[in-house]
Amino acid sequence: MIVCHCAVVGDQQIAAAAAAGATTLSRVCASTGAGRDCGACVFSVRRILCESVGSEADHGLVTTSAEVDRAAS
């Protein structure tokens, strides 16, 4: 599903950026281009990022709760 219409960034691209180590909202936006123009997608990007980081932690990957807190701020 397309999350950022300005940069045509989908939810899978956001999840992939999180899996590649972009654990903050600013890092995801920098690596995908989402949220750079109008910013209307930032809350959706943040939600997907938090879900992605949370699901990685559930699968035994090392992610601290502090990283999730920073991503959600």
C-alpha angles and dihedrals in degrees: 000000000000110000101171111043094182094061097021094238119163134206091255091057090052092049090047091051090051091049089051091057106274096134099162131066092241092052092050091048092047094049098043103029092235118142096019100110118036097355095219091126098053095098091050091046090051092050093051091046092052091047091049094048090046094051091049090053089051089056094055100264115139111255122144124219088239089064090052090048091052091048091052095050 
